[in-house]
Amino acid sequence: MLPRRFLPFAVLALACYGAPALAAYTVRVDAPDSDLVKLLTEHLDLANERDNPDLDAEQLAALVDEAPAQARSLLETEGYFDAKVKVAKVDGGYLVSVEPGLPVIITDVTLRIDGAIHQEPDFQTRYAKLIEVWALPIGARFRQDDWASSKKLALRSLTVDRFPLAQVAESRAEIDPVSHRATLSARFDSGQRVTFGPLTIKGVQRYPKSVATGMADFNQGSPYQLSKVLDYQGALEQDAHYKSAIVTTDFSKLQNGQVPVDVEVVEQPRQKLELGLTYDSVEGPGVRVGYEQYNLFNRGWIGSALADVKRDQKTYSAGIGFPRTADGYSHSVNIKYDESEIQGLRTESLSGGAWRIRQRGNIESRIGLEYLSERSSIVDDGSLGRSNALFVSYGWTQRAVDDERHPRSGYLVDTKISTTLGGIGSNTQFVRGYAHAVGYYTPWASKYGTLIGRVEAGQVWAKDTDSVPEALLFRTGGPNSVRGYEYQSLGVAGPNGSVLGGRVLAVGSIEYQIPVATSWAVALFRDAGDAASSWQSYSVANSYGIGARWFSPVAPLSFDIAQAERDKRWRWNLSLGLAF
């Protein structure tokens, strides 16, 4: 017999040891619909607790007893109100057998809107929109999630435009489990009509307040619209004057039906100087000097100047950017001087233009008037002459990738079409079209890699191709085009081994990036393309190779080694940034 003095220790030991742990068990759901199987498997306590190490026999018995009622409650959310559920013990676990019965079908829906919205001229349109977003029409199976989302979506259709104080005044779902019918009714109260109130800007120190206020596409007294608030927020965030911006509308401060708009901005420094040494696998080392002034003439205009000097290519440019205005557009003017000697072709050009730009989300559209004056010559062979062009251009760009530094899904698209103004200011009349697209696709988990496809195409329609500036014709080859070939070595053969621009361009590439470390990947690729004087003389130049990718905090760095199929030579390229 255990001595009395050891009895407390024995009780404590038994308490710590507890009942023996239950062996893990399985739960299988047998139902005619896979969605119902998933619902019960994910939400039944009997299934969720099967790996709980603290579960004892008594608790397990309670879970088994509760499972049928819990399953029926879950099935009711999917519209099955007379389901039969049985739980049977089988080898290694439990089988939940479900006979859902007939679903409840909606036989009548009544939607009503009360309030000031009746005075709006577009009330019938707003009511039709509410019905359109309703997710449970007559004849549909009743689902609790759809019932909740229907009310949410219908209410949102009211709150986003003029009636942000709208609410669900009353809602009712009458279920008849015997006849398997449901009647739904919901009444919404629009509340009062709301307009924008005074606009208050905080955080302004360096730049005129008009820079921020001018981007608002609304005035005090104009109808409240959530889209205008979000667009204003996006415009401020994208503007070069500000690091960040927050736009809020506080409806608790509503006065006379007007909601005040408060803006808090954090400004960028007034000036920025960029000094750098560059290196290009084709051009070798270079120097880059850039300067930006964000408050030119104390009007919030952005002035910029850039000098980019390499061995065979020099660029000097200057421009002025004007802040976005209430109509959603910004404007810019620029002038640029280029001098280059590439593939035996020497060019000097002076260009300038004025642009009207609209930025909405990830889409930018732009229209502009450009002038280009160019003088070109063949190295050691003589001048090709001077050409001038005055033309109107329209461009459209969309950037829709999941990560701009390391994209794994999404796409980039850039298009541009240009045309001369008859013979005004141009040596010849022409139309030029260009498009470039890159797609990213990760078919499996990201650890297995990303597939990248790239296409590029262009064409110039001209009365006299020889009078079109070389800068507007097409050459290709080198980084971000057909790797393995020298930079801009694919085009129209000219005198002394030079390469001239062609009227047509088509390039395609397929690449597979295989991750080898957190920020590193190996790339396998194949490129094909050419530029030519016509599609009849077009001949595809192929290449293939391997590369390394470092997704640095600044931008992706690419190092590629590729073999050109035409001369069987291997060449390497180094580039920074996305291939776009």
C-alpha positions in Angstrom: 0.0 0.0 0.0 1.2 3.5 -0.9 2.3 5.5 2.2 0.0 8.4 3.0 2.8 10.9 2.5 3.2 9.9 -1.2 -0.5 10.3 -2.0 -0.5 13.9 -3.2 2.4 13.2 -5.5 0.5 10.2 -7.0 -2.6 12.4 -7.6 -0.4 15.0 -9.3 1.2 12.4 -11.5 -2.1 11.0 -12.7 -3.4 14.6 -13.4 -0.4 15.3 -15.5 -0.5 12.0 -17.3 -4.2 12.2 -18.1 -6.1 9.8 -20.3 -4.3 8.0 -23.1 -4.1 10.1 -26.3 -6.6 9.0 -29.1 -5.2 7.7 -32.3 -5.7 10.0 -35.3 -8.9 9.2 -37.2 -10.2 10.0 -40.7 -13.5 11.7 -41.7 -15.0 11.0 -45.1 -18.1 12.8 -46.4 -20.4 11.0 -48.9 -22.6 13.5 -50.7 -23.9 13.8 -54.3 -22.3 17.2 -54.8 -18.6 17.9 -54.6 -19.3 21.4 -53.3 -21.2 19.9 -50.4 -18.4 17.5 -49.7 -16.0 20.4 -49.5 -18.3 22.4 -47.3 -18.7 19.7 -44.7 -15.1 18.6 -44.8 -13.8 22.1 -44.1 -16.4 23.2 -41.5 -17.5 20.1 -39.5 -15.9 20.1 -36.0 -15.6 16.4 -36.3 -13.2 16.8 -39.2 -11.4 19.8 -37.9 -10.6 18.3 -34.5 -9.2 14.9 -35.8 -5.6 15.9 -35.4 -6.1 17.6 -32.0 -3.7 15.9 -29.5 -5.8 16.9 -26.5 -9.0 15.3 -27.8 -10.2 12.5 -25.5 -12.8 9.8 -25.9 -15.5 11.7 -24.2 -15.0 14.8 -26.4 -14.9 12.7 -29.5 -18.2 11.1 -28.6 -19.7 14.6 -28.2 -18.4 15.6 -31.6 -20.0 12.5 -33.2 -23.3 13.3 -31.6 -23.2 16.9 -32.7 -22.1 16.2 -36.3 -25.6 15.5 -37.9 -27.1 18.7 -36.5 -24.1 20.8 -37.4 -24.1 19.3 -40.9 -27.8 20.1 -41.4 -27.1 23.7 -40.3 -24.3 24.0 -42.8 -26.4 22.5 -45.6 -29.2 25.0 -44.9 -26.8 27.8 -45.9 -26.6 26.1 -49.3 -30.4 25.9 -49.6 -31.0 22.3 -48.4 -33.5 22.5 -45.5 -34.6 18.8 -45.2 -31.3 17.0 -45.5 -30.8 13.6 -43.8 -27.3 13.1 -42.3 -25.9 10.0 -40.7 -22.6 9.4 -39.0 -21.2 5.9 -38.9 -18.0 4.5 -37.5 -15.8 2.8 -40.1 -12.3 1.3 -40.0 -9.9 4.1 -39.1 -12.6 6.9 -38.7 -16.1 8.0 -39.5 -18.3 8.2 -42.6 -20.7 11.2 -42.8 -23.5 10.2 -45.3 -25.6 13.0 -46.7 -29.0 13.0 -48.5 -29.5 16.7 -49.2 -33.0 16.4 -50.5 -34.5 19.0 -52.8 -33.0 22.6 -52.7 -35.1 25.6 -51.8 -35.8 27.6 -54.9 -36.6 31.3 -54.9 -40.1 32.0 -56.2 -40.4 35.7 -55.5 -38.1 38.7 -54.9 -39.3 42.1 -53.9 -36.8 45.0 -53.9 -37.7 48.5 -52.8 -35.8 51.8 -52.5 -37.1 54.6 -50.3 -35.7 58.1 -49.7 -34.5 61.1 -51.6 -33.2 59.0 -54.5 -36.8 59.1 -55.9 -36.2 62.8 -56.8 -33.2 62.0 -59.0 -33.8 62.0 -62.8 -32.0 58.7 -63.2 -33.9 56.9 -60.5 -35.2 54.2 -62.9 -31.6 53.6 -64.1 -30.4 53.3 -60.5 -33.2 50.9 -59.6 -32.4 48.8 -62.7 -28.7 48.7 -61.6 -29.7 47.5 -58.2 -31.7 44.6 -59.7 -28.8 43.8 -62.1 -26.3 43.2 -59.3 -28.8 41.2 -57.2 -27.3 37.6 -57.1 -30.5 35.7 -56.2 -33.1 36.1 -59.0 -36.3 34.1 -59.2 -35.6 30.5 -60.0 -32.2 30.4 -58.3 -31.3 28.1 -55.5 -31.2 29.9 -52.1 -27.8 30.3 -50.7 -26.9 32.2 -47.5 -23.7 33.7 -49.0 -25.6 34.9 -52.1 -28.3 36.4 -49.9 -25.7 38.4 -47.9 -23.7 39.4 -51.0 -26.9 40.5 -52.9 -27.8 42.9 -50.2 -24.2 44.1 -50.0 -23.8 44.7 -53.8 -27.2 46.3 -54.0 -26.3 48.7 -51.2 -23.0 49.5 -52.8 -24.7 50.4 -56.0 -26.4 53.2 -54.0 -23.5 54.4 -51.8 -20.9 54.9 -54.5 -22.9 57.7 -56.3 -24.6 60.6 -54.4 -26.1 58.5 -51.6 -23.2 57.3 -49.4 -25.5 57.2 -46.3 -27.8 54.5 -47.8 -28.6 51.5 -45.7 -30.6 48.3 -45.6 -33.7 49.3 -43.8 -35.3 45.9 -43.8 -34.7 42.4 -45.2 -36.5 39.2 -44.9 -36.1 35.6 -46.3 -39.1 33.4 -45.8 -38.2 29.7 -46.3 -40.8 26.9 -46.7 -38.8 23.7 -46.3 -41.9 21.6 -47.1 -42.6 23.2 -50.5 -38.9 24.0 -51.0 -39.7 27.6 -51.8 -38.3 30.9 -50.7 -39.6 34.5 -51.0 -37.1 37.3 -50.5 -37.7 41.0 -49.8 -35.3 43.9 -49.1 -36.0 47.5 -48.5 -33.2 50.1 -48.9 -33.3 53.7 -47.6 -31.1 55.9 -49.8 -30.7 58.6 -47.1 -30.1 62.2 -48.2 -28.3 63.3 -51.3 -24.7 64.2 -50.7 -22.4 66.6 -52.5 -18.7 67.4 -52.1 -17.9 70.0 -49.5 -14.8 72.2 -49.0 -11.4 70.7 -50.0 -8.7 71.0 -47.3 -5.0 70.3 -48.2 -2.5 69.6 -45.4 1.2 69.0 -45.6 1.9 71.7 -48.3 5.3 73.3 -47.8 7.3 73.4 -51.0 4.7 73.6 -53.8 1.7 75.7 -54.6 -1.5 74.3 -53.2 -3.0 74.6 -56.7 -0.9 71.6 -57.7 -2.9 69.4 -55.4 -6.3 71.1 -55.8 -6.0 71.2 -59.6 -6.0 67.4 -59.8 -9.5 67.0 -58.2 -12.1 66.2 -60.8 -14.9 67.8 -58.6 -15.8 71.1 -57.0 -17.6 72.1 -53.9 -21.3 71.4 -54.5 -20.8 68.7 -57.2 -22.5 65.3 -56.6 -20.5 62.9 -54.4 -19.0 60.0 -56.3 -16.7 57.4 -54.7 -14.9 56.9 -58.1 -13.8 60.6 -58.1 -12.4 60.3 -54.6 -10.4 57.2 -55.6 -9.2 58.8 -58.8 -8.1 61.9 -56.9 -6.1 59.7 -54.5 -4.5 57.8 -57.4 -3.6 61.0 -59.2 -1.8 62.5 -56.1 0.1 59.2 -55.4 1.3 59.1 -59.0 2.3 62.7 -59.2 6.0 63.5 -58.9 5.5 66.2 -56.4 4.4 63.9 -53.6 5.8 60.8 -51.8 2.3 59.8 -50.5 -1.2 61.2 -50.2 -4.3 60.3 -48.2 -7.8 61.5 -49.3 -10.6 61.1 -46.8 -14.3 62.0 -46.6 -15.7 62.2 -43.1 -19.5 61.8 -43.2 -19.8 62.5 -39.5 -19.0 66.1 -40.4 -21.7 66.4 -43.0 -23.2 69.9 -43.2 -26.1 71.0 -45.4 -25.7 67.8 -47.4 -22.0 68.5 -48.1 -19.1 66.2 -47.0 -15.7 67.8 -46.5 -12.7 66.4 -48.4 -9.5 66.3 -46.4 -6.1 65.6 -48.1 -2.8 64.9 -46.4 0.2 64.9 -48.6 3.9 64.2 -48.0 6.0 66.2 -50.5 9.1 65.2 -52.5 12.2 67.3 -52.3 12.2 70.3 -54.6 15.2 69.3 -56.7 16.9 66.0 -57.6 20.4 65.6 -59.1 21.4 62.3 -60.6 25.0 61.5 -61.3 26.1 58.1 -62.4 28.5 55.9 -64.3 26.8 53.4 -66.7 28.0 50.3 -68.3 26.5 48.7 -71.4 27.6 45.4 -72.9 27.5 47.0 -76.3 28.6 50.6 -75.6 30.9 50.0 -72.7 31.2 52.6 -69.9 29.3 55.9 -70.0 28.3 58.9 -67.9 24.8 60.0 -67.0 23.9 63.4 -65.5 20.3 64.3 -64.8 18.6 67.2 -63.0 15.0 67.8 -62.0 13.4 70.8 -60.6 9.8 70.2 -59.2 8.7 73.8 -58.8 9.8 75.6 -61.9 8.9 79.3 -61.9 7.2 78.7 -58.6 4.2 77.2 -60.4 4.7 73.5 -59.7 6.0 72.8 -63.1 8.6 70.0 -63.4 11.7 70.9 -65.3 14.2 68.3 -66.3 17.6 68.0 -68.1 19.6 64.9 -69.0 22.9 64.2 -70.5 23.7 60.5 -71.3 27.1 60.0 -73.0 28.4 56.7 -74.2 31.1 55.8 -76.7 28.9 55.6 -79.8 25.8 57.3 -78.6 25.1 60.7 -77.0 21.8 62.1 -75.8 21.0 65.6 -74.5 17.4 66.4 -73.6 15.3 68.9 -71.6 11.6 69.2 -70.9 8.9 70.7 -68.8 6.0 68.7 -67.3 2.8 70.3 -66.2 0.7 69.0 -63.2 -2.5 67.0 -63.9 -5.6 69.1 -64.2 -9.2 68.4 -63.1 -10.0 66.9 -66.5 -7.6 64.1 -65.8 -4.9 65.2 -68.2 -1.3 66.3 -67.8 0.9 67.9 -70.4 4.6 68.0 -71.3 7.0 69.6 -73.8 10.5 68.4 -74.6 13.4 68.8 -76.9 16.2 66.3 -77.5 19.5 66.1 -79.4 20.8 62.6 -80.4 24.1 61.6 -81.9 25.0 58.0 -82.7 27.2 55.8 -84.7 25.8 52.2 -84.8 26.4 49.5 -87.4 28.2 51.8 -89.7 25.4 54.4 -89.7 26.0 57.8 -88.3 23.0 60.0 -87.3 22.5 63.4 -85.8 18.9 64.4 -84.9 17.1 67.2 -83.2 13.5 66.4 -82.0 10.9 68.0 -79.9 7.2 67.6 -79.1 4.2 68.5 -77.0 2.1 65.8 -75.3 -1.3 65.5 -73.7 -1.3 62.5 -71.2 -4.0 60.7 -69.4 -3.1 58.2 -66.6 -5.8 56.0 -65.1 -4.8 53.1 -62.9 -2.3 51.0 -64.8 -3.2 52.5 -68.2 -1.6 55.5 -69.8 -2.7 57.1 -73.1 -1.0 60.0 -74.8 -1.4 62.1 -77.9 1.2 64.5 -79.1 2.7 66.6 -81.9 6.3 65.8 -82.7 9.0 67.2 -85.0 12.1 65.4 -86.0 15.0 66.7 -88.1 17.7 64.2 -88.9 21.0 64.0 -90.8 22.4 60.6 -91.5 25.5 59.2 -93.3 27.4 56.0 -93.9 30.7 55.9 -92.1 33.5 56.4 -94.6 31.1 56.5 -97.5 29.2 59.8 -97.5 26.0 61.4 -96.5 22.5 60.0 -97.0 21.0 63.4 -96.6 18.7 65.2 -94.2 15.1 64.3 -93.5 12.4 66.1 -91.6 9.1 64.9 -90.3 6.2 66.7 -88.5 3.7 64.1 -87.3 0.9 63.4 -84.8 1.3 60.4 -82.5 -1.1 58.4 -80.3 0.3 56.0 -77.7 -1.4 53.6 -75.3 0.4 51.6 -72.5 -0.8 49.2 -69.9 1.3 47.7 -67.1 -0.6 44.9 -65.4 2.0 42.7 -63.5 1.9 41.3 -60.0 5.3 42.7 -59.1 7.2 45.3 -61.1 10.5 44.2 -59.7 10.0 40.5 -60.2 6.8 39.8 -62.3 5.4 36.3 -62.3 2.1 36.9 -63.8 0.4 39.6 -65.9 1.4 41.5 -69.0 2.8 44.7 -70.4 1.5 46.3 -73.6 2.8 49.4 -75.5 1.4 50.6 -78.8 1.9 53.7 -80.9 0.7 55.0 -84.2 2.0 58.1 -86.0 1.1 60.0 -89.1 2.4 63.0 -90.9 0.2 66.1 -91.5 0.2 65.7 -95.3 3.3 67.3 -96.6 3.5 70.0 -93.9 7.0 70.0 -92.4 7.9 66.5 -93.8 10.0 65.3 -96.7 7.4 62.5 -97.3 4.0 61.4 -96.1 4.0 58.2 -93.9 2.1 56.3 -91.3 4.0 54.3 -88.7 2.5 51.7 -86.4 4.3 49.9 -83.6 3.3 47.4 -80.8 5.2 45.6 -78.1 3.8 43.1 -75.6 5.3 40.9 -72.8 3.4 38.2 -70.9 4.3 36.5 -67.7 2.8 33.2 -66.6 3.7 30.9 -63.7 1.9 27.6 -64.5 2.7 25.9 -61.2 3.9 27.1 -57.8 6.5 29.9 -58.2 9.3 27.5 -57.2 9.0 25.8 -60.6 9.6 28.9 -62.6 7.9 31.5 -64.8 7.3 31.4 -68.5 7.8 34.7 -70.4 6.6 35.5 -73.9 7.5 38.6 -75.9 6.3 39.9 -79.2 7.2 43.1 -81.1 5.9 44.3 -84.5 6.0 47.5 -86.5 5.5 48.8 -90.0 6.0 52.1 -91.9 3.8 52.9 -94.9 5.5 55.7 -96.8 5.5 57.2 -100.3 9.3 57.4 -100.2 11.0 55.3 -97.6 14.4 57.0 -98.3 12.9 60.2 -97.0 11.7 58.8 -93.7 14.1 59.6 -90.8 16.1 56.5 -89.7 14.9 57.0 -86.2 11.4 56.1 -87.3 12.4 53.0 -89.3 13.3 49.7 -87.6 16.4 47.8 -86.7 16.7 45.0 -84.1 19.2 42.7 -82.5 20.9 42.7 -79.1 19.6 43.0 -75.5 15.8 42.8 -75.2 15.3 41.9 -78.8 17.1 39.1 -80.7 19.9 38.2 -78.4 23.1 36.7 -79.8 23.3 39.3 -82.6 25.1 42.6 -82.3 23.1 45.6 -81.2 20.8 46.8 -84.1 22.6 44.6 -86.6 19.4 43.2 -88.1 17.9 45.4 -90.7 18.5 46.4 -94.3 22.0 46.0 -95.7 23.7 49.2 -96.6 27.0 50.3 -98.1 30.3 49.4 -96.5 28.6 46.7 -94.3 26.3 49.2 -92.6 22.8 48.4 -91.5 19.9 50.7 -92.3 16.4 50.8 -91.0 13.6 48.8 -92.5 9.9 49.4 -93.1 8.8 46.2 -91.3 9.7 44.6 -88.0 8.6 41.4 -86.2 10.3 39.8 -83.2 9.3 37.0 -80.9 10.8 35.5 -77.8 10.1 32.7 -75.4 11.9 32.4 -72.0 11.7 30.2 -69.0 13.1 31.4 -65.7 14.0 28.8 -63.2 14.5 30.1 -59.6 17.7 28.9 -57.9 17.7 31.2 -54.9 15.5 33.9 -53.3 16.4 36.6 -55.7 18.2 34.6 -58.4 17.0 32.6 -61.5 18.4 30.9 -64.5 16.8 31.7 -67.8 16.6 29.5 -70.9 15.4 31.4 -74.0 15.0 31.4 -77.8 14.6 34.5 -79.8 13.6 35.1 -83.4 13.0 38.2 -85.6 14.3 40.6 -88.2 13.7 44.0 -89.7 13.4 44.4 -93.5 12.4 46.6 -96.3 9.3 44.6 -96.9 7.5 41.4 -95.7 8.6 39.7 -99.0 12.3 40.2 -98.1 11.8 39.5 -94.4 13.8 36.5 -93.1 13.8 35.3 -89.5 17.0 35.4 -87.6 17.1 32.8 -84.8 19.1 32.6 -81.6 19.1 30.6 -78.3 20.9 30.9 -75.1 21.1 30.9 -71.3 21.1 33.7 -68.8 21.2 34.7 -65.1 18.6 37.0 -63.4 19.2 38.9 -60.3 16.0 40.6 -59.0 17.7 43.4 -57.1 15.9 46.0 -55.0 16.2 48.5 -57.8 15.3 46.5 -60.9 16.0 43.1 -62.5 19.6 42.6 -63.7 20.0 40.3 -66.7 23.1 38.6 -68.0 22.7 36.5 -71.2 24.9 34.4 -73.4 23.3 33.6 -76.8 24.3 32.0 -80.1 23.2 33.6 -83.3 22.1 31.0 -85.8 23.3 33.0 -88.9 27.0 33.2 -88.0 27.1 30.6 -85.1 28.9 33.1 -82.8 28.2 33.4 -79.1 27.7 36.9 -77.7 26.8 38.2 -74.2 24.5 41.0 -73.1 24.0 42.8 -69.8 20.9 44.8 -69.2 19.0 46.4 -66.3 15.2 46.6 -66.1 12.3 44.7 -67.5 12.5 43.6 -71.2 9.9 46.2 -72.3 
